[in-house]
Amino acid sequence: MDVKRNNAPANTITRDIERFTAPTGNIYESVMVIAKRANQISAELKQELSKKLEEFTSISDNLEEVFENKEQIEMSKYYEKLPKATLLAIQEFLEEKIYFRKAESK
């Protein structure tokens, strides 16, 4: 899933709590589903950014010779401007794009 194409807001907004409780029947379960998805999104974004930034690393870098690469700075700024993982997860949850199930009780 491409999280960058999500229409989540870039900042926090007021939400109706009833929309969160409807899918699970319990606000705490809904929050846990959202939290787990936010962790997944965060890990995906971190891995993607690290992979792209690896292209800019060089073996001969030392503390005295640090070059500022304009492309690298722009890429970092782009990822900083993306909505936070929690906001993306909330949007996915409200749009019912997250699959979740309860563990069987024994």
N, C-alpha and C positions, 0 to 999 in steps of 0.2 A: 504494500500500500504506500502510495506517495503522500506523505504527510505534509509536504510543502504545498500541495494543491487543495488543502482543506480550507474551508471558509470560516475557520475559528477566529474570534476576535483577538486582537493583539494585546488586549489588556483585560482586566477582570471586570465583569459586569454582574448585576444583580440577577439571580436566577430563581425560578419557582421551585420550591423544594418538592412539590407534588410530582413534578416531571421526573425527579430522580427516584422517587419511591415506587413509581408505577411498574417498571420492568421487573424489579426484584421483590417488591413488597416490604422492603426494609431499607432505610436510608443508609445504615452501616454497611450492608452488603453492597449497595450501589457504590458507596465511597471506596470500598475495597476493590471492586471491579475497575473503577476509574483509576485508582492508584496503581494497580498492577499493569494496566494498559499504558499509563504514563511512564512507568519504568521501562517498558518495552520500547516505546517511542523514543525516549531519551537515549537508550542504548543504541538504537538504530541510527539516530542523528549523530551521536558521538562517533560511531564506527564509520559512518559516511564521511564526516568531516576529517577524521584522522586519515582515512584513505586518500582523500583529496590533498591534504596537507603533506603527505609523504612525498608527493611529487616535487615539493619545494626544498626538501632537505638535501643537504650535501654532506659528504663525508669530511670535507676539510673545514667545517665550521669550528670555530673556537670562540672564546669569549671576546676576543679583541676584534674579530672580523664577523660582525653580525650585519648582514645586508637586509635592508627593508625591501621586500618584494611587494610591489603595488598590487599585483594580482592576488597574492596571499592575503593582504590586508582587506581587499574588497570581498574576498570569499568569506573571511572571518566576520566581517560586518554583516554580510547577507545572512549568515546563520544566527547572528545575534539578534537580528530584526525579526526572525521567525517567531510565531507564537510559541509560548512555553509548552512543554510536553503535557503538563496538566490541562491546559486550556484545549489542546488538541484532543486529549482523551475525553474530556467532558463533551466536546462537540460530537465526537464519534459515538459516545454513549447516548446522547440525546437524539442523534439521527439513527440509532439502532444499528450501527455498523460494527458493533463489538459482539462477538459470540462468546457467551459464558454459560456455564452450567454449574449446578450445585454438586458437591461431592456426595456420594451415597453414604447415608448414615448406617452404621452397623450395630 
